Amino acid sequence: MPTPIKQFPRLVLALFCILALALYLLWQALLNAEQEQARARLQLEADALAHQIQTRFEQQAATLVRLAERWPQHRESRDLWTANAAQLLRDDDNLQAIEWLDASFRMRWIEPLRGNEAAIGLTYKPTHPNYPFLLAARDSGQPRLSNSFELVQGGLGLAYYIPLHRISGDVRRFDGFLLGIFRVEVLINDLLSELRAADRSLRFEENGKALYRAESDDQAAPWSVSSPVTLADNSNFVLVMRPTDQLLASTTTQLPLMVVISGALAALLLCISLMLAGRGAQRSQQLARSNHQLQAEIKRRQETEETLQHNQARLKLIHDMTDHSHDALFILGLEPLEVVYLNRTCWQSLGYSEAELREILRIAPNDIMPGAITWLKELSSMIHSQGDAIYQKRVTRRDGQTRPLEVSVRHLRRLGRDYLICVGRDNSEQLQLAARLQQLSHQDGLTGLFNRRYFDKTLISEWRRLRREQTPLGLLMLDVDHFKHFNDELGHQAGDDALQQVATALNSCLMREGDCVCRYGGEEFAVILPGAGASQCLQVAERIHNAIAKLNIRHPHTTVEHGRLTVSIGAASLIPQPQWSPHDLVHQADTALYQAKSGGRNRSQLSKPEESQPR
Ligand SMILES: Nc1nc2c(ncn2[C@@H]2O[C@H](COP(=O)(O)OP(=O)(O)OP(=O)(O)O)[C@@H](O)[C@H]2O)c(=O)[nH]1
């Protein structure tokens, strides 16, 4: 929805239109007032002129009436009447003729006769247009003026009928009419001669028909005024006046135009002022809005700054906490590879300052972590797997010591860049513990030799390895002779001690790397000899017999030879074949051991050739 300020130009435009309309109406009202004033003035003039026409006609009619009043004398002396009539005709140009009608309405006398001869003897019939006027004049005894009619001589005429009476004794006799014929044009010209003016158009009408026109070509006004004219009781005449431009110009003023122009200028100034005020208001509103936005922006920035400070404080706290962490935390940015962050533990644990460590990592990372360059390439590929990984690495301290480092790596993508979050931990203790556990899980508790589980695993792995190399795998199965009697006679603890001494002796007999002695179970031992053929197996067995003999452990049982503890050994050697298994080797050595026992004990027995075949 538009604001009132935005609608302001439309409101001002609407106001201007209203003012323009009001000015137009005012202008029209003023023009109408002027026109009414001009009309009233013209009406006054028309009324005055009509009155003057009537007065002038009455004056002329009065001369005829006075002539008619002398009818008794004139009736007797026609010459005198003729002379008086002629005099009257000379005085009044508008009189065409003076006539006498007798009581029977017959034309009896005309002055001047010349030109009017045709009228002598004319009798007015009831059908004559002027007949009603004759009757009216006769019956009323008052003069009457006829309507206009065509004169024999041409033009229009008016007949003024004055009834004539004569007193004869006591009798008043009607002797007809003194008839004055007026030429309309001359009569009206004469009547209007003093009043004609260039600035008026005149028309003298009889029953709507123009008898006389004095009209100017300059007739701008569409209106006219009329005033009735009554001549000798004939009220069929009307004087019509129409103003000319000149008259209108004289009666109208520039006031309406001036008022309109002044008003228009005032309205224009008012609207311009309002528009300027509106603009000002709009600008101040915009300014207020801008200020408001600015305030909001300032507030937002303050909030952002506070958040930033808060985040910085948190970041510093996190920084401090990570610096005090036992774990080394470092963040790598990829493409290009760069160290984004190192916590204090990283460089302190290695004996460097942060700048020194960064410089070494930049130019020779392998000096810190062997194989670091290859490892970093491997890490870079982690962005495709998107997975986490844990690596076991070693790092070299400034003093040259190397320490194990377990590095947990997580890939993150932020702001269009890949990062690796790496947490490193010196896990030497765990490694040692694991190694110890591993060792314990493979060690026999009594003798410290490898146990049966280790034997099984090692025999299988060596079997597979030597099968690939097609190299013989030798095995000695060894059992203490008459050990039951030993225990029975000397006690179980003495038996344990003897077993420990035997184990030590067995270990001392192994010369080659990869050879290992395991406690197979109870008083039985197994010696794995990778790469040893039959003769080599027997050599080792011989060394074992000698070593056991050197122990010189007294055996209490009477049937034992020399009264010393001895062992029997079964030896076997095979080049591993796909169709054989490690159990075949164990079985052969075991069988040979059984044979050694059967053969009298304290001896070695090599697996016989037929026993070298797989089962
Ligand atoms: N003290 C002790 N004795 C053990 C241990 N393991 C097995 N023995 C004993 O070893 C003896 C083995 O006896 P036998 O299997 O009958 O065999 P032998 O008496 O050695 O006779 P030959 O093997 O035929 O010579 C048993 O009496 C077991 O109790 C051990 O860890 N300590």
The ligand as a MOL file (V3000), in Angstrom:
LIG
                    3D

  0  0  0     0  0            999 V3000
M  V30 BEGIN CTAB
M  V30 COUNTS 32 34 0 0 0
M  V30 BEGIN ATOM
M  V30 1 N 55.4880 -80.8040 37.2730 0
M  V30 2 C 54.8420 -80.7880 36.1480 0
M  V30 3 N 54.4180 -81.9070 35.6080 0
M  V30 4 C 53.7800 -81.9910 34.4700 0
M  V30 5 C 53.4820 -80.7810 33.7950 0
M  V30 6 N 52.7850 -81.0770 32.6520 0
M  V30 7 C 52.6590 -82.4600 32.6390 0
M  V30 8 N 53.2800 -83.0080 33.7380 0
M  V30 9 C 53.3560 -84.3770 34.0780 0
M  V30 10 O 54.0620 -85.0920 33.1410 0
M  V30 11 C 53.6590 -86.4470 33.2380 0
M  V30 12 C 53.6260 -87.0840 31.9880 0
M  V30 13 O 53.4760 -88.4480 32.1250 0
M  V30 14 P 53.2300 -89.4390 30.9790 0
M  V30 15 O 52.4560 -88.7600 29.8960 0
M  V30 16 O 52.5380 -90.6080 31.4970 0
M  V30 17 O 54.5910 -89.8080 30.4450 0
M  V30 18 P 55.9780 -90.1240 31.1450 0
M  V30 19 O 55.7230 -90.3600 32.5170 0
M  V30 20 O 56.8030 -88.8900 30.8450 0
M  V30 21 O 56.4990 -91.2990 30.3880 0
M  V30 22 P 57.0300 -91.3110 28.9050 0
M  V30 23 O 56.5460 -90.1030 28.2690 0
M  V30 24 O 56.4590 -92.4910 28.3380 0
M  V30 25 O 58.4290 -91.3150 29.0360 0
M  V30 26 C 52.3780 -86.4070 34.0170 0
M  V30 27 O 52.5330 -87.0280 35.3160 0
M  V30 28 C 52.0560 -84.9900 34.1630 0
M  V30 29 O 51.4050 -84.7430 35.3760 0
M  V30 30 C 53.9010 -79.5500 34.3640 0
M  V30 31 O 53.6920 -78.4620 33.8290 0
M  V30 32 N 54.6090 -79.6330 35.5240 0
M  V30 END ATOM
M  V30 BEGIN BOND
M  V30 1 1 1 2
M  V30 2 2 2 3
M  V30 3 1 2 32
M  V30 4 1 3 4
M  V30 5 2 4 5
M  V30 6 1 4 8
M  V30 7 1 5 6
M  V30 8 1 5 30
M  V30 9 2 6 7
M  V30 10 1 7 8
M  V30 11 1 8 9
M  V30 12 1 9 10
M  V30 13 1 9 28
M  V30 14 1 10 11
M  V30 15 1 11 12
M  V30 16 1 11 26
M  V30 17 1 12 13
M  V30 18 1 13 14
M  V30 19 2 14 15
M  V30 20 1 14 16
M  V30 21 1 14 17
M  V30 22 1 17 18
M  V30 23 2 18 19
M  V30 24 1 18 20
M  V30 25 1 18 21
M  V30 26 1 21 22
M  V30 27 2 22 23
M  V30 28 1 22 24
M  V30 29 1 22 25
M  V30 30 1 26 27
M  V30 31 1 26 28
M  V30 32 1 28 29
M  V30 33 2 30 31
M  V30 34 1 30 32
M  V30 END BOND
M  V30 END CTAB
M  END
